[in-house]
């Protein structure tokens, strides 16, 4: 095994070197990236890593950490894909390039549903990806009957794997939009990025384009989804939207429907909720 620049150095020095490499690549969280990758290479959690910053980095961890830093810095692979997991709400979800990495912004949609839906509601999560929304809802509201759909076979495999590993009773159905399912409530974090928009290399190089882009104005999926929600007879909908899209998505619902907008932690309009009076 090659020794490499991190062999035998204390944890604190290995972290500093990795952060310098990440900062050179214009990363947005080089310190956190370095800590998570080194903890993963050492087979410990981040808390223990920070408590033992003078311990030497030795053995197989050296090569593993070197490889992870190179892939993060040079290949711009997202940290979540290198770790194989991403925290969302109370869950640790397994993720890979078949699914979009769950974002904190999406927690605003889960928060709305957790605190606003009646007991025993049938909820359909459209475009479930890793299963983040569907599984978080079932975890925090066991009374809900939750189903997730996705057109991607790969996403279905990831979502079903997460459900099995977490022991959460969520059904997943492969298919476009509602996939022929009926529900009282439809929630969704659909693709809403404008086609051709400039995004960070981590996103454009590694995350699935089908889960990101939705036409010239980013609204193509909403234009199909809202009529499908109405046609199936759902009474309530909660949709995550991109910055500046809330008013356009609200306008897609018929005048008979009431609509509202909720903000994420950054103060951005993020959740369009709609219901039939």
C-alpha positions in Angstrom: 0.0 0.0 0.0 1.3 3.5 -0.9 1.9 5.7 2.1 0.7 9.0 0.7 0.5 12.4 2.2 -1.8 11.5 5.1 0.0 8.4 6.4 0.9 8.7 10.0 -0.1 12.3 10.4 -2.5 13.2 13.2 -6.2 13.6 12.4 -6.0 17.4 12.7 -3.3 17.6 10.1 -5.1 15.3 7.7 -8.2 17.3 8.0 -6.4 20.6 7.4 -4.7 19.2 4.2 -8.0 17.8 2.9 -9.7 21.2 3.6 -7.0 23.0 1.6 -7.7 20.7 -1.3 -11.4 21.2 -1.1 -11.1 25.0 -0.9 -8.9 24.9 -4.0 -11.8 23.2 -5.8 -14.2 26.0 -4.6 -16.2 23.6 -2.4 -18.9 25.2 -0.2 -18.2 23.0 2.9 -14.6 21.8 2.9 -14.3 21.4 6.6 -17.4 19.3 7.0 -16.5 17.3 3.9 -13.1 16.5 5.3 -14.4 15.5 8.7 -17.1 13.2 7.2 -14.8 11.5 4.7 -12.0 10.9 7.3 -14.5 9.5 9.9 -15.9 7.2 7.2 -12.4 6.0 6.2 -11.5 5.3 9.9 -14.8 3.6 10.5 -15.9 5.9 13.3 -18.5 8.6 13.6 -17.8 12.3 13.3 -18.2 13.0 17.0 -15.5 10.5 18.0 -13.2 11.9 15.2 -13.4 15.4 16.7 -12.7 14.1 20.2 -9.5 12.3 19.1 -7.9 14.9 16.8 -4.3 13.8 17.7 -4.7 10.2 16.8 -2.6 9.1 13.8 -4.2 8.2 10.5 -2.8 4.8 9.7 -3.4 1.5 7.8 -6.1 1.1 5.3 -7.7 4.4 6.3 -4.8 6.2 4.6 -5.6 5.0 1.1 -9.3 5.2 1.6 -9.1 8.8 2.7 -6.7 9.8 -0.1 -9.0 8.2 -2.7 -12.1 10.0 -1.2 -10.4 13.4 -1.2 -9.3 12.9 -4.8 -12.8 11.9 -5.9 -14.3 14.8 -4.0 -11.8 17.4 -5.2 -10.9 16.3 -8.7 -14.0 14.4 -9.9 -16.3 16.6 -7.8 -18.3 13.6 -6.6 -20.8 14.7 -3.9 -19.8 13.7 -0.3 -23.2 11.9 0.1 -22.4 9.6 -2.8 -18.9 8.9 -1.4 -20.3 8.1 2.0 -23.3 6.2 0.5 -25.7 7.9 2.8 -27.4 11.2 3.6 -29.2 12.3 6.8 -32.8 13.6 6.3 -35.0 14.5 9.2 -34.5 11.6 11.7 -33.4 9.1 9.0 -30.1 8.1 7.5 -30.9 7.2 3.9 -28.7 5.3 1.5 -28.1 7.2 -1.7 -26.2 6.7 -4.9 -26.2 8.4 -8.4 -29.5 6.8 -9.2 -31.3 9.3 -6.9 -31.1 12.9 -6.1 -29.4 13.7 -2.8 -32.1 14.8 -0.3 -31.8 18.5 0.6 -32.7 20.4 3.8 -35.1 22.6 1.8 -37.3 19.5 1.3 -37.8 19.2 5.0 -40.2 22.2 4.8 -42.6 20.0 2.8 -42.3 17.1 5.3 -42.9 19.6 8.2 -46.1 20.8 6.5 -47.4 17.3 6.0 -46.4 16.0 9.5 -48.3 18.8 11.3 -51.1 19.4 8.9 -52.5 16.1 7.6 -55.5 14.3 9.2 -55.0 10.9 10.9 -55.1 7.9 8.6 -54.7 9.9 5.4 -53.6 8.1 2.3 -50.5 10.0 1.0 -48.9 9.6 -2.3 -45.3 10.9 -2.8 -44.8 11.5 -6.5 -41.2 11.2 -7.7 -40.0 9.7 -4.5 -36.4 9.2 -5.5 -34.6 7.8 -2.4 -37.9 7.7 -0.6 -36.9 10.6 1.6 -40.3 12.3 1.9 -42.4 9.1 2.0 -40.2 7.4 4.6 -39.9 10.5 6.8 -43.6 10.8 6.8 -44.1 7.2 7.8 -41.4 7.5 10.4 -43.0 10.6 12.1 -46.6 9.8 11.3 -47.1 6.0 11.5 -50.9 6.6 11.2 -50.5 7.7 7.6 -50.8 5.2 4.7 -47.9 6.2 2.5 -47.1 5.2 -1.1 -44.2 6.5 -3.2 -44.0 6.5 -7.0 -41.1 7.1 -9.4 -40.6 6.5 -13.1 -37.0 5.4 -12.5 -36.4 1.7 -11.8 -33.1 2.6 -10.2 -34.8 5.0 -7.8 -37.3 2.3 -6.9 -34.5 0.0 -5.9 -33.0 2.6 -3.7 -36.3 3.6 -2.1 -37.3 0.0 -1.4 -33.9 -0.8 0.0 -34.2 2.2 2.4 -37.7 1.1 3.5 -36.5 -2.4 4.2 -33.4 -1.3 6.1 -35.3 1.2 8.2 -38.3 -1.1 8.8 -40.8 1.4 7.5 -44.0 0.1 5.9 -44.1 2.3 2.7 -45.2 0.9 -0.6 -43.3 1.9 -3.7 -44.8 1.7 -7.2 -42.8 2.3 -10.4 -44.5 4.5 -12.9 -45.0 8.0 -14.3 -46.5 10.7 -12.0 -49.3 9.0 -9.9 -48.7 5.7 -11.6 -52.4 4.8 -11.5 -52.6 5.2 -7.7 -55.3 7.0 -5.7 -54.8 9.0 -2.6 -56.3 11.6 -0.4 -53.1 13.7 -0.4 -50.4 14.1 -3.0 -47.0 15.4 -2.0 -44.1 15.9 -4.4 -40.6 17.3 -4.9 -40.6 17.1 -8.7 -37.9 18.3 -11.1 -38.1 22.1 -11.2 -34.8 23.4 -12.5 -34.8 25.3 -15.8 -33.2 23.2 -18.6 -29.8 24.7 -19.3 -29.4 26.3 -15.9 -25.8 26.5 -14.6 -25.4 24.4 -11.5 -22.5 23.3 -9.5 -20.3 20.5 -11.1 -21.3 18.2 -8.2 -24.8 18.4 -9.4 -24.5 18.4 -13.2 -21.8 15.7 -13.3 -23.2 13.2 -10.9 -26.9 13.7 -9.9 -29.6 12.3 -12.2 -30.7 14.9 -14.8 -34.2 13.5 -14.9 -34.7 14.4 -11.2 -33.6 18.0 -11.8 -34.6 19.6 -15.1 -38.1 20.4 -16.3 -38.2 22.5 -19.4 -37.4 26.1 -20.2 -39.1 27.6 -17.1 -38.8 24.5 -14.8 -42.6 24.1 -14.7 -43.2 21.2 -17.2 -43.8 18.6 -14.5 -46.1 20.8 -12.5 -48.2 21.3 -15.7 -48.8 17.6 -15.9 -48.9 16.8 -12.2 -51.6 19.3 -11.1 -54.2 18.0 -13.5 -53.4 14.5 -12.5 -53.9 15.3 -8.9 -57.3 16.8 -9.6 -58.3 13.9 -11.9 -57.5 11.3 -9.3 -59.7 13.0 -6.7 -57.1 14.0 -4.2 -58.3 16.6 -1.7 -55.0 18.1 -0.7 -51.6 18.7 -2.4 -48.2 19.8 -1.1 -45.6 20.6 -3.8 -42.0 21.7 -3.3 -41.1 24.6 -5.7 -38.0 26.5 -6.7 -37.3 30.1 -5.9 -39.7 32.4 -7.7 -42.0 29.6 -8.9 -44.7 29.6 -6.2 -47.1 32.0 -7.9 -46.9 30.2 -11.2 -47.6 26.8 -9.5 -50.5 28.2 -7.5 -52.0 29.5 -10.7 -52.1 25.9 -12.1 -54.8 24.9 -9.6 -58.5 25.7 -10.5 -60.1 28.7 -8.9 -62.2 26.5 -6.7 -59.1 25.3 -4.9 -57.6 27.3 -2.1 -53.8 27.7 -2.1 -51.1 28.9 0.3 -47.3 29.1 0.3 -44.9 28.1 3.1 -41.2 29.1 3.4 -38.1 27.1 4.1 -35.5 27.9 6.8 -33.8 30.3 4.4 -37.0 32.3 4.0 -37.6 31.3 0.4 -41.1 30.3 -0.7 -40.7 26.6 -0.9 -44.0 24.7 -0.4 -47.2 25.4 -2.4 -50.2 23.8 -0.6 -53.6 23.4 -2.2 -56.9 22.0 -1.1 -60.5 21.7 -2.2 -62.8 23.5 0.3 
